[in-house]
């Protein structure tokens, strides 16, 4: 097999970094930075992707499905400052470089920046943060029916959040927050997609039944407001995307488990009421939909080396083109620790059923995969894995599958 030059380059970087790290030891920061904890990491990854554009293969008579080798280098650093009493400041920065062997026009560089504050204030645990995340991937709902995919979607997301946890007593505690997400789609691929601002206000309260079980209730309000596409001027009210503005009210009963009968995690069930505004351009009526909602994230410790995980959810979301989607997801997986430095994570199956409201579209997505990790040293780990993704849809050009296989190495200092 002929290996891409990027593979040889990444292998050299990993080996050089591993050799250097084995001789490094942490050194204190000079004054006045002595209160800052510094750590750095770098991941080198080589991946084979059987369907780079998430394509259904035929785009207006043109074959748009192709495979490629993708080399990724992912250096990053973390700074923590804890000199302020009961307060920790954390700054994370990561730069990601994608290099395609056969199709270099798809090469991309992306930055992720995250700043968080944690503070203990009496009975309150306070957190706040802001982040800027650039992503580079296609999803089933970024396809406009009949057009197909011609490139990878680039997205810039700005997030801000503030949350408070109140330990009212040994038996009662409460959480409240305010979260904001701004999503912007870039380049030609994103010119027809809908930018948006989303606000979410979650409130929950728990009764501590025992040191293993807490039960409570929650309410979450979310609102999504559309913004004009990146390549278009602000449209007048008569030409805005129909039914794009929406809000959602969710009421739930919640439980948190701490090693209860080998179960750890959380679960909730409730009712979600979703409202979509009336369409001005085509006269479509407003839509109100009520559905049973749930969320589950559980880990069952079957034995010392083996645990079984289950996660899933049902709720409403906004698609990249402004679609209103009711999605139901359920996943089952296995974590196996063969030894202290060898482990495997298996996604047996993650299934998602997406119903596009106000449109005759239904998608069924299935994902399976395995990742094996070997950590010979505290500063060095190697991983290899395989995954299979299948999206079946009754919308044009939206049924496709992807197989990926990868090897990677991560160095930390």
C-alpha positions in Angstrom: 0.0 0.0 0.0 1.2 3.5 -0.9 0.9 5.7 2.2 0.1 9.4 1.6 2.9 11.8 2.4 0.8 13.4 5.1 0.8 10.0 6.9 4.6 9.9 6.9 4.7 13.5 8.1 2.3 12.9 11.0 4.1 9.7 12.1 7.3 11.7 12.3 5.7 14.4 14.3 4.2 11.9 16.8 7.5 10.0 17.2 9.4 13.2 17.7 6.9 14.6 20.2 6.9 11.3 22.1 10.7 11.3 22.3 10.8 14.9 23.5 8.0 14.5 26.0 9.8 11.6 27.7 12.6 14.0 28.6 10.4 16.9 29.6 9.4 17.8 33.2 7.0 20.5 34.2 8.8 23.8 35.1 7.2 26.6 37.2 6.0 29.7 35.4 8.1 32.9 36.0 6.6 35.6 38.2 4.0 37.1 38.0 2.7 34.0 36.2 3.6 31.5 38.9 -0.1 30.9 39.8 -0.9 29.7 36.3 -0.9 26.0 35.6 0.1 25.3 32.0 -0.5 22.2 29.9 -0.2 21.5 26.2 -1.3 18.6 24.0 -1.2 17.6 20.4 -3.0 14.9 18.4 -2.0 13.6 15.0 -4.6 11.5 13.2 -4.8 9.8 9.8 -8.3 8.8 8.6 -9.8 7.1 5.6 -13.2 8.4 4.7 -15.3 6.6 2.1 -17.7 9.5 1.4 -16.0 12.8 2.1 -19.0 15.0 1.1 -21.7 12.9 2.7 -23.1 12.5 -0.8 -25.9 10.4 -2.2 -23.6 9.9 -5.3 -25.6 11.7 -7.9 -25.9 15.5 -7.9 -27.8 16.6 -11.0 -26.3 13.7 -13.0 -22.8 14.4 -11.7 -21.1 11.8 -9.5 -20.2 13.7 -6.2 -19.3 10.7 -4.0 -15.6 10.1 -3.5 -13.2 8.8 -0.8 -10.0 10.3 0.5 -7.3 10.1 3.2 -7.5 13.0 5.7 -4.6 14.0 7.9 -5.4 16.0 11.0 -3.0 17.8 13.4 -4.6 19.2 16.5 -2.3 21.2 18.9 -3.7 22.9 21.9 -3.0 24.4 25.3 -4.8 25.0 28.6 -4.1 27.7 31.2 -5.6 27.6 34.7 -5.4 30.4 37.2 -6.4 29.8 40.8 -4.8 32.5 42.8 -8.2 34.2 43.5 -9.8 32.6 46.5 -12.6 30.1 45.7 -12.3 31.0 42.0 -10.7 29.2 39.0 -10.2 30.7 35.6 -9.6 28.3 32.7 -8.5 29.2 29.1 -8.4 26.5 26.4 -7.2 27.0 22.8 -7.0 24.4 20.0 -6.0 24.8 16.4 -7.1 22.1 14.0 -5.5 21.5 10.5 -7.2 19.2 7.9 -5.2 18.0 5.0 -6.8 16.0 2.2 -4.5 13.8 0.1 -6.5 13.6 -3.2 -8.6 16.7 -2.9 -6.4 19.4 -1.3 -9.0 22.1 -2.2 -10.9 20.8 0.9 -8.0 21.6 3.2 -9.0 23.8 6.2 -7.8 25.3 9.4 -10.0 26.0 12.4 -9.7 27.6 15.8 -11.5 26.7 19.0 -11.2 29.1 22.0 -12.9 28.6 25.4 -12.8 30.7 28.6 -14.5 29.6 31.8 -14.9 30.9 35.3 -15.8 28.7 38.3 -16.5 30.3 41.7 -17.6 29.0 45.1 -19.8 31.6 46.8 -21.2 30.2 50.1 -24.0 27.8 49.2 -23.7 28.7 45.5 -21.5 27.2 42.8 -21.3 29.7 40.0 -20.0 29.1 36.5 -19.8 31.2 33.4 -18.1 30.9 30.0 -17.7 32.1 26.5 -16.4 30.1 23.5 -15.7 30.4 19.8 -15.9 27.1 17.9 -15.3 26.5 14.2 -16.6 23.2 12.8 -16.2 21.5 9.4 -18.7 18.7 8.6 -21.9 17.9 6.8 -25.2 16.8 8.4 -28.4 15.3 6.9 -30.4 18.5 7.2 -28.0 20.8 5.4 -29.2 19.4 2.1 -31.8 21.4 0.1 -33.9 18.8 -1.7 -32.7 18.2 -5.2 -29.4 20.1 -5.0 -27.1 17.5 -3.4 -23.8 18.2 -1.7 -20.9 19.8 -3.4 -18.6 20.7 -0.5 -18.1 20.5 3.2 -20.1 22.8 5.4 -18.1 25.3 7.5 -19.8 26.7 10.6 -18.7 29.3 13.2 -20.4 29.2 16.6 -20.2 31.7 19.4 -21.6 30.5 22.8 -22.0 32.2 26.2 -23.4 30.7 29.3 -24.0 31.5 33.0 -25.1 28.9 35.5 -25.7 28.7 39.2 -26.0 25.6 41.5 -27.6 26.4 44.9 -27.1 23.9 47.7 -30.1 25.1 49.7 -29.8 22.3 52.3 -28.6 18.7 52.6 -31.9 17.6 51.1 -32.6 20.2 48.4 -30.6 21.8 45.6 -31.4 23.9 42.6 -29.9 24.8 39.2 -30.6 27.7 36.9 -28.9 29.1 33.8 -28.9 31.2 30.7 -27.3 30.0 27.5 -26.8 31.7 24.2 -25.6 30.2 20.9 -25.0 32.2 17.7 -24.6 30.0 14.6 -23.2 31.3 11.3 -22.6 29.3 8.0 -19.7 30.3 5.8 -18.7 30.3 2.1 -20.8 29.2 -0.9 -21.9 26.0 0.9 -23.6 28.0 3.6 -25.1 30.8 1.5 -28.5 29.1 1.4 -28.5 28.0 5.0 -30.1 29.8 7.9 -28.0 31.6 10.5 -29.6 31.7 13.9 -29.5 32.9 17.5 -30.7 30.5 20.2 -31.5 31.4 23.8 -32.1 28.7 26.4 -33.1 29.0 30.1 -33.0 25.8 32.1 -34.3 25.5 35.7 -34.2 22.3 37.8 -34.7 21.4 41.5 -33.7 18.2 43.2 -34.7 16.4 46.4 -31.8 14.3 47.7 -33.5 11.0 48.6 -30.2 9.3 49.5 -26.5 9.6 48.8 -27.2 7.5 45.7 -30.5 8.9 44.4 -31.9 12.4 43.7 -35.3 13.2 42.2 -36.7 16.4 41.0 -38.4 18.5 38.3 -37.3 20.8 35.6 -38.4 23.4 33.1 -36.5 24.6 30.0 -37.4 27.5 27.7 -35.7 27.9 24.4 -36.1 30.3 21.5 -34.5 30.4 18.1 -34.5 33.5 15.9 -33.5 33.3 12.3 -30.8 35.5 10.7 -30.2 36.1 7.0 -27.8 33.8 5.1 -24.1 34.8 5.0 -24.2 35.7 1.3 -27.5 37.6 1.3 -28.7 40.9 2.5 -31.3 41.2 5.3 -34.6 40.1 3.7 -37.8 42.1 4.2 -40.5 40.6 6.3 -42.4 39.3 3.3 -39.5 37.1 2.1 -38.2 35.7 5.4 -38.0 31.9 5.6 -41.5 30.7 6.5 -42.0 29.4 10.1 -38.3 30.0 11.0 -38.9 31.7 14.4 -39.9 29.3 17.1 -39.9 28.6 20.8 -40.1 25.6 23.0 -41.4 24.9 26.5 -40.2 21.6 28.2 -41.4 20.3 31.5 -39.8 17.2 33.0 -39.4 14.8 35.9 -35.7 14.1 36.6 -33.5 11.7 38.5 -29.8 11.5 39.2 -28.1 8.3 40.2 -24.7 7.8 42.0 -23.9 4.1 41.9 -27.4 3.0 42.5 -27.5 -0.8 41.9 -24.4 -0.3 39.7 -26.1 2.5 37.7 -24.6 6.0 37.4 -26.0 8.9 35.4 -29.3 10.8 34.9 -32.7 10.4 33.2 -35.7 12.5 32.6 -39.2 12.3 31.1 -41.7 15.0 30.4 -43.7 17.0 27.9 -42.3 19.3 25.2 -44.5 22.0 23.6 -43.1 23.5 20.4 -44.4 26.6 18.6 -43.4 27.7 15.0 -44.5 31.1 13.7 -46.7 31.4 10.7 -45.1 31.7 7.3 -45.4 35.2 5.8 -44.2 34.4 2.3 -46.4 31.4 1.6 -49.2 31.9 4.1 -48.5 28.6 6.0 -50.2 28.6 9.4 -48.5 28.6 12.7 -47.7 25.2 14.1 -48.0 24.0 17.6 -46.8 20.5 18.4 -46.8 18.6 21.8 -44.8 15.5 22.3 -43.5 13.3 25.1 -39.8 14.1 25.7 -37.1 12.2 27.4 -33.4 12.2 28.1 -31.2 9.4 29.3 -27.5 9.1 30.0 -26.7 6.0 32.1 -23.7 3.8 32.8 -24.2 0.2 34.2 -21.0 -1.2 35.8 -21.5 -4.8 34.9 -18.1 -5.8 36.2 -14.8 -4.2 37.1 -13.5 -4.1 33.5 -16.9 -3.9 31.7 -19.6 -1.2 31.7 -22.7 -0.8 29.5 -23.9 2.7 28.5 -27.3 3.9 27.3 -28.1 7.4 26.1 -30.8 9.0 24.2 -33.2 11.9 23.9 -36.4 13.2 22.2 -37.0 16.8 21.6 -37.3 19.5 18.9 -34.4 21.2 17.1 -33.8 23.6 14.2 -32.2 22.3 11.0 -29.5 24.1 9.1 -32.0 25.3 6.5 -34.5 26.5 9.1 -36.4 23.2 9.3 -38.3 22.3 12.4 -37.2 18.8 13.4 -38.6 16.4 16.0 -35.8 13.9 16.7 -35.8 10.7 18.8 -32.4 9.1 19.6 -31.4 6.0 21.5 -27.9 4.6 21.8 -26.3 1.5 23.3 -22.6 1.0 23.9 -19.9 -0.9 25.8 -16.7 0.3 27.6 -14.1 -2.4 28.3 -10.8 -1.9 30.2 -8.6 -4.7 29.2 -5.8 -3.4 31.5 -4.7 -0.2 33.1 -3.4 1.1 29.8 -5.6 -0.7 27.1 -9.3 0.0 26.7 -12.0 -0.2 24.1 -15.2 1.8 23.5 -17.9 0.2 21.3 -20.9 1.9 19.9 -23.2 -1.0 19.3 -25.8 1.1 17.7 -27.0 4.7 17.9 -30.4 5.2 16.1 -32.1 8.5 15.4 -35.5 9.0 13.8 -36.0 12.6 12.6 -39.4 13.9 11.5 -39.3 17.2 9.6 -42.5 19.1 10.7 -44.1 21.2 8.0 -42.4 19.0 5.4 -42.9 15.5 4.0 -39.5 14.2 5.2 -38.4 11.4 7.5 -34.8 10.3 8.2 -33.5 7.2 10.0 -29.8 7.4 11.0 -27.8 4.5 12.3 -24.2 4.6 13.6 -21.9 1.9 14.9 -18.2 1.8 15.6 -15.3 0.8 17.8 -12.2 2.6 19.2 -9.3 0.9 20.9 -6.8 3.0 22.9 -3.4 2.1 24.2 -1.7 4.4 26.7 1.9 3.2 27.3 2.9 6.3 29.1 1.1 9.0 31.0 1.9 11.5 28.3 1.3 9.4 25.3 -1.6 7.4 23.9 -2.5 5.7 20.6 -5.9 5.0 19.2 -7.4 3.2 16.3 -11.0 2.7 15.3 -13.7 2.2 12.7 -17.2 3.6 12.3 -20.1 3.1 10.0 -22.8 5.8 9.4 -26.0 5.3 7.4 -28.7 7.9 6.8 -31.9 6.8 5.1 -34.3 9.5 4.0 -37.3 10.1 1.7 -35.9 13.5 0.7 -33.9 13.8 -2.5 -30.2 13.3 -2.3 -30.3 12.6 1.4 -29.7 8.8 1.6 -26.1 8.0 2.0 -23.5 6.0 4.0 -20.0 6.6 5.3 -17.3 4.3 6.5 -14.3 5.7 8.3 -11.1 4.1 9.8 -8.4 6.0 11.6 -5.2 5.8 13.6 -4.1 8.6 16.0 -1.6 9.5 18.6 -1.9 12.1 21.4 1.0 13.7 23.3 0.3 15.7 26.5 2.6 17.8 28.7 
